[in-house]
Amino acid sequence: RLHMVCLMYLNIQNKVSQIISIIDFYNFSEDLLYHIFFLHDILSSENSQKLCISKRQEVFTKMTIQNPLGYIKGITFAPFHKRGSLSTQTARDSFDYMIEHTAADFVILAPVGLQDHAHSEEICYTSSATFSDEELINMIRYAKSKCIRVALKPTVNCKNGVWRAYISFFEKDVPCEPKWGNWFASYTEFQTHYAKIAEAEQCDLFIAGCEMVMTEHRSEEWRNVIAAIRNYYHGPVSYNTDKYQEENVTWWDCVDMISSSGYYPIDQWEQELDRIEKVVQKFKKPFFFAEAGCMSRKGSSLVPNNWEIQGDLRLEEQPDWYRAMFEACAKRSWVNGFAMWEWAPVLPSRSIASRDSSYEICNKPVQEVIKDYYGRDTRK
């Protein structure tokens, strides 16, 4: 094909601009395109070269962002639930109902590791507060038997209820004080334990934690965590940063996908997507929202990240927020999907769901909004 294009350029130089405009570049390899553009720069007029530069930017912007997973129509299932939660028929029934009533094709499973408080060095993931490996593996296999793609997202929480974003230590080691190095050693052990499971069970994505805001500036340690995960898991790796933090992570180059928690105010989606788009362009990585959600509580759509907000039950608050998110994100081809927060392993009755003001999706009006969007979206 390169020889064919060369002859076209040599023999019809005066029609180069027309050729540039009509060739379907997206069927050519990147190496071939470089040769074509190089030849065109030599042979063509100034105006044609300007057109070629414009086309080159368009082509390579799209070509260099390789998406290993395609579009993600996801839900986070049973996050942080205790041992035994995934092993019941009730959990499998809830999972089946979720797939049928949301049109999801992707699930995130989030086993929890617990540390005593935000400045503890040790992370425990073997207590009764965490899924057993056996039940987690069985749920992965069950999901895959239903042709549902699976991501593992091992996530740290603090036993005292302090949000994980506040986990931090002195910047310089101080004798007798907790240290970054000890914590990252424990965190790496936690992550690689589940990386081994992800590899053995052929999970589709591994997400190396969630919303660890005050740790993210430790670039070298995070690069070491990702490298350690890759020693055991050979699929795509991501990390779930928090809302408003996307541009603060300097080590996106070492993961395969950028992901964040999309808890943005209902009236600010456009400006936040403009900001995130600059990060995607800078790192040339695919992006998706590894979490997104809003409570069915009055006022939640303006501060959807605040799970402690006080307000009356307002079921329509939740679907209104989701529609705004879907509408804004549909305009951005670089948003490669979502994993909604959240779905429990136990099905609530419609009566109970009608009184639920949390982030839960099941049997609430938002469920139909998600199903409609996921069902209509034909991206793969």
Secondary structure, DSSP 4 states (H G I P E B T S, - for coil): -HHHHHHHHHH-GGGHHHHHHHS-GGGS-HHHHHHHHHHHHHHS-HHHHHHHHHHHHHHHHHHT---SS--EEEEEESTTPPTTTTSSHHHHHHHHHHHHHH---EEEE--EEEESSTT----B-SSTTS--HHHHHHHHHHHHHTT-EEEE--EEEETT---GGG----SS--TTS--HHHHHHHHHHHHHHHHHHHHHTT-SEEEEEE--GGGTT-HHHHHHHHHHHHTT--S-EEEEEPTT-GGG-S-GGGSSEEEEE----TT-HHHHHHHHHHHHHHHT--EEEEEE---SBTTGGGSTT-TT----B-TTHHHHHHHHHHHHHTT-TTEEEEEEEEE-SSPPPHHHHTT--SS--TTSHHHHHHHHHHHH----
